[in-house]
C-alpha cells in the first residue's frame, strides 16, 4: 500500500525508533508511548488485521512476541507486567489498518492505561453458551 504509515516505516520512508527487525517483522516504539517502552510489532507483509493472517505469517509474527516482550521487560526493572494486544477493526479501536501488536509495559495500577471487562456471566444460560460454542466450532477452518 502506498499510503500506509507502517509500510512507509518498513520501507524506511518515515523515521522510527526500531528495536528489532528481520526479514518478516519490524518492532518499533509507538509514538504515543502510552507507557515508557510501548512497542508495536508489525509484519512487513501488509495485512489489514488478524483476519488477514495465514498460518505461516501468524506463526512467524507471534513466535517473536515473547522474545521482544522479554527484552522490553528486562530493559527497565520498574516494569511490573505487560499488556499484549491487537485491535482489529474500527469498533475495536484499530486506527492504522496494517496489523500490529501493542506491547504495553505496565508500571503501576495508576499508569495511563486501563481496560474494562464487564461481567455478563449472569446473562447467559448454559444452552445459550452451548449455542455460541457450536456456532464458532462450525466455522473453524481445518
C-alpha positions as CSV (number, residue, x, y, z in Angstrom):
1,X,0.0,0.0,0.0
2,X,1.3,3.4,-0.9
3,X,-0.4,5.4,1.8
4,X,0.1,3.1,4.8
5,X,2.2,4.7,7.5
6,X,3.5,1.4,8.7
7,X,4.5,0.3,5.1
8,X,6.4,3.7,4.9
9,X,8.2,2.9,8.2
10,X,9.0,-0.6,6.9
11,X,10.4,0.9,3.7
12,X,12.4,3.5,5.6
13,X,10.4,6.3,4.0
14,X,9.5,7.5,7.5
15,X,11.7,7.6,10.6
16,X,11.0,5.3,13.5
17,X,12.8,4.1,16.6
18,X,13.2,0.4,15.7
19,X,14.1,-2.1,18.4
20,X,14.0,-5.2,16.3
21,X,13.9,-6.1,12.6
22,X,14.3,-9.2,10.5
23,X,13.0,-10.2,7.0
24,X,9.5,-10.7,8.3
25,X,8.7,-8.1,11.0
26,X,9.8,-4.8,12.5
27,X,9.3,-3.7,16.1
28,X,9.4,0.0,16.9
29,X,8.4,2.4,19.7
30,X,4.9,3.7,19.3
31,X,5.0,7.5,19.0
32,X,2.2,7.8,21.7
33,X,4.3,6.0,24.4
34,X,1.1,5.3,26.4
35,X,3.7,3.9,28.9
36,X,7.5,4.1,28.5
37,X,8.6,1.3,26.2
38,X,5.2,1.0,24.4
39,X,6.3,-1.0,21.3
40,X,4.5,-2.1,18.1
41,X,5.3,-5.4,16.4
42,X,4.4,-5.2,12.7
43,X,4.6,-7.8,10.0
44,X,6.4,-6.5,6.9
45,X,3.7,-8.1,4.7
46,X,0.8,-5.7,4.6
47,X,-2.2,-7.4,6.2
48,X,-5.0,-5.2,7.4
49,X,-5.8,-7.1,10.6
50,X,-5.7,-10.5,12.3
51,X,-8.3,-11.8,9.9
52,X,-5.9,-11.5,7.0
53,X,-3.1,-13.6,8.5
54,X,-2.3,-17.0,7.1
55,X,-0.9,-19.7,9.3
56,X,2.7,-19.1,8.3
57,X,2.6,-15.4,8.9
58,X,0.8,-15.8,12.2
59,X,3.5,-18.4,13.3
60,X,6.3,-16.1,12.3
61,X,4.9,-12.9,13.9
62,X,3.5,-14.4,17.1
63,X,6.6,-16.5,17.8
64,X,8.6,-13.3,18.2
65,X,6.3,-11.6,20.7
66,X,7.7,-13.3,23.8
67,X,11.3,-12.5,22.7
68,X,10.6,-8.8,22.2
69,X,8.4,-8.6,25.3
70,X,11.1,-10.2,27.5
71,X,13.7,-7.7,26.1
72,X,11.4,-4.8,27.0
73,X,10.7,-6.1,30.5
74,X,14.5,-6.6,31.1
75,X,15.2,-3.1,29.9
76,X,13.6,-1.5,32.9
77,X,13.4,-3.0,36.4
78,X,10.3,-0.9,37.1
79,X,8.2,-2.8,34.6
80,X,5.8,-5.0,36.6
81,X,3.8,-6.5,33.8
82,X,2.8,-6.1,30.2
83,X,-0.4,-6.0,28.1
84,X,-0.2,-7.6,24.7
85,X,-3.0,-6.6,22.5
86,X,-4.1,-6.2,18.9
87,X,-7.0,-4.0,17.9
88,X,-8.9,-5.4,14.8
89,X,-11.4,-3.2,13.1
90,X,-12.6,0.3,13.8
91,X,-15.0,-0.9,16.5
92,X,-12.0,-2.4,18.3
93,X,-10.1,0.9,18.2
94,X,-7.9,0.0,15.3
95,X,-6.7,3.3,13.8
96,X,-3.9,2.1,11.5
97,X,-5.1,-0.6,9.1
98,X,-1.9,-2.6,8.9
99,X,-1.9,-5.3,11.5
100,X,0.2,-4.6,14.6
101,X,0.5,-5.9,18.1
102,X,0.9,-3.5,21.0
103,X,3.4,-4.4,23.8
104,X,2.4,-2.1,26.7
105,X,4.7,-2.2,29.7
106,X,2.9,-1.7,32.9
107,X,4.5,0.0,35.9
108,X,1.7,0.7,38.4
109,X,-2.1,0.5,38.6
110,X,-2.1,4.2,38.1
111,X,-0.2,4.5,34.8
112,X,-2.2,5.9,31.9
113,X,-3.7,2.7,30.6
114,X,-6.8,0.7,31.5
115,X,-9.1,-2.0,30.2
116,X,-12.6,-2.8,31.5
117,X,-14.0,-6.3,31.2
118,X,-17.7,-6.3,32.0
119,X,-19.0,-9.4,33.8
120,X,-22.1,-10.6,31.9
121,X,-22.0,-14.2,33.2
122,X,-25.4,-13.9,34.7
123,X,-27.0,-13.0,31.4
124,X,-26.4,-16.3,29.6
125,X,-28.0,-19.7,30.1
126,X,-26.0,-22.9,29.6
127,X,-27.9,-23.5,26.4
128,X,-27.1,-20.1,25.1
129,X,-23.4,-20.6,25.8
130,X,-23.5,-24.0,24.1
131,X,-25.1,-22.4,21.1
132,X,-22.3,-19.9,20.9
133,X,-19.7,-22.7,21.1
134,X,-21.5,-24.7,18.4
135,X,-21.6,-21.7,16.1
136,X,-17.9,-21.0,16.5
137,X,-16.9,-24.7,16.1
138,X,-19.0,-24.9,12.9
139,X,-16.8,-22.1,11.4
140,X,-13.4,-23.4,12.5
141,X,-11.1,-24.0,9.5
142,X,-9.4,-27.3,9.2
